[in-house]
Amino acid sequence: MGKKTGFLDYARETSYEVPPTERIKNFDEFHIPLSTKEQQKQGARCMDCGIPFCQYGQKIKGMFSGCPLNNLIPEWNDLVFKGKYEQAHKRLKKTNNFPEFTSRVCPALCEKACTCSLDGEAVSVKENEHAIIEYAYEHLLEEPKPPIKRVGKKIAVIGSGPAGLGCCRYTQSTWL
């Protein structure tokens, strides 16, 4: 799993954010991602801890810890480290049908549950998830999947939360 000493060899790094005074001048992306080499180092930091608390969303004393989607985090961290982004995308899609949003807005409970954070900084899981889905879009691994046959029915989706957005994703071709 990753590099056995990766969490000791590499410091945690995250994407660079353009200062707000510059952001307001355009509509460009303001999170400048790490290079592929730096992203692989972040994947190497996953320490094969034995019990991946990061991927197990559980309620403890009324609060949640770990990924509520039960994402296979150590697996795709390892694949990012090895540069196998296509396989990492397949692992990510097994549990998360909307990583293009979750990689941007998730509060990263997985990082709070990371074993590395007990004596240092957590693995940058959210950054790795974002790198995987951006790679997938760049290499056309994600694309629209219109229905084979339209049935003429229409739906209404109320709300813009994760459930509403997920519903829209799978019914986008039948919108009004």
Disulfide bonds with the S-S distance in Angstrom:
none
